């Protein structure tokens, strides 16, 4: 059965004290710049039309949303970053909440970083990689909306992203993904599934807040 097929909403958190108790659970988090296609990617992986909220207006996901995918395993949908119209107070709040969650949550096994394949590795994407990379946990990049590119353009973009990831952040992986064409689901699941089976290895590094 596909990894995310049984995903179901579990809980949401606006503050750190609202995060679900860990109790030996395993979590994989999805992050991405606002309007990069994160919610659509989650829905496609789960084969569900509205598991994660999809909006044409960026910046609408303002909670950390937890979805059960199996016993003691969760998919975590993080707020999109980089949307200029988000109020300054909210931006600072989420910098603190996300920095603490991503750098100190023992049950977090890895990060799926969603990027629009037409505009990959923006300054904020690189900042997220700099921010999360020191935890030593795996990062997998989904280059979404790849159907908007020609085959040659898509492969050129993938090669360039993989090259930069390898040169600057080591063991990251990357792939092309299309929610519209439902392409890349099997590849993503093969990468992410082992994270949920691996033992948790909490990082002791403290990472400063990124600038969104």
ChimeraX attribute file (.defattr): number of C-alpha atoms within 10 A of each C-alpha:
attribute: neighborCount
match mode: 1-to-1
recipient: residues
	/A:1	5
	/A:2	14
	/A:3	17
	/A:4	23
	/A:5	15
	/A:6	14
	/A:7	22
	/A:8	18
	/A:9	15
	/A:10	14
	/A:11	15
	/A:12	17
	/A:13	16
	/A:14	14
	/A:15	14
	/A:16	13
	/A:17	9
	/A:18	11
	/A:19	16
	/A:20	13
	/A:21	9
	/A:22	14
	/A:23	8
	/A:24	12
	/A:25	18
	/A:26	23
	/A:27	26
	/A:28	22
	/A:29	20
	/A:30	25
	/A:31	22
	/A:32	25
	/A:33	24
	/A:34	22
	/A:35	22
	/A:36	25
	/A:37	26
	/A:38	29
	/A:39	27
	/A:40	24
	/A:41	26
	/A:42	26
	/A:43	20
	/A:44	25
	/A:45	22
	/A:46	21
	/A:47	17
	/A:48	16
	/A:49	13
	/A:50	13
	/A:51	17
	/A:52	21
	/A:53	14
	/A:54	19
	/A:55	13
	/A:56	8
	/A:57	10
	/A:58	19
	/A:59	18
	/A:60	16
	/A:61	19
	/A:62	18
	/A:63	16
	/A:64	24
	/A:65	21
	/A:66	24
	/A:67	21
	/A:68	18
	/A:69	20
	/A:70	17
	/A:71	8
	/A:72	13
	/A:73	20
	/A:74	25
	/A:75	23
	/A:76	24
	/A:77	25
	/A:78	21
	/A:79	21
	/A:80	26
	/A:81	25
	/A:82	20
	/A:83	16
	/A:84	12
	/A:85	9
	/A:86	16
	/A:87	10
	/A:88	11
	/A:89	9
	/A:90	11
	/A:91	19
	/A:92	16
	/A:93	14
	/A:94	24
	/A:95	18
	/A:96	16
	/A:97	18
	/A:98	19
	/A:99	20
	/A:100	16
	/A:101	15
	/A:102	20
	/A:103	23
	/A:104	17
	/A:105	17
	/A:106	18
	/A:107	21
	/A:108	25
	/A:109	26
	/A:110	23
	/A:111	24
	/A:112	24
	/A:113	21
	/A:114	29
	/A:115	26
	/A:116	23
	/A:117	26
	/A:118	16
	/A:119	11
	/A:120	21
	/A:121	21
	/A:122	13
	/A:123	11
	/A:124	16
	/A:125	20
	/A:126	15
	/A:127	15
	/A:128	22
	/A:129	19
	/A:130	15
	/A:131	18
	/A:132	20
	/A:133	20
	/A:134	15
	/A:135	19
	/A:136	16
	/A:137	19
	/A:138	19
	/A:139	26
	/A:140	19
	/A:141	26
	/A:142	29
	/A:143	28
	/A:144	27
	/A:145	23
	/A:146	26
	/A:147	17
	/A:148	14
	/A:149	13
	/A:150	10
	/A:151	11
	/A:152	9
	/A:153	14
	/A:154	21
	/A:155	15
	/A:156	11
	/A:157	21
	/A:158	20
	/A:159	14
	/A:160	14
	/A:161	20
	/A:162	17
	/A:163	14
	/A:164	14
	/A:165	20
	/A:166	13
	/A:167	10
	/A:168	13
	/A:169	18
	/A:170	15
	/A:171	15
	/A:172	19
	/A:173	18
	/A:174	22
	/A:175	21
	/A:176	23
	/A:177	28
	/A:178	21
	/A:179	21
	/A:180	14
	/A:181	11
	/A:182	14
	/A:183	18
	/A:184	20
	/A:185	21
	/A:186	12
	/A:187	13
	/A:188	21
	/A:189	14
	/A:190	12
	/A:191	15
	/A:192	19
	/A:193	14
	/A:194	11
	/A:195	19
	/A:196	20
	/A:197	11
	/A:198	10
	/A:199	12
	/A:200	19
	/A:201	14
	/A:202	16
	/A:203	15
	/A:204	11
	/A:205	11
	/A:206	14
	/A:207	17
	/A:208	12
	/A:209	17
	/A:210	17
	/A:211	12
	/A:212	20
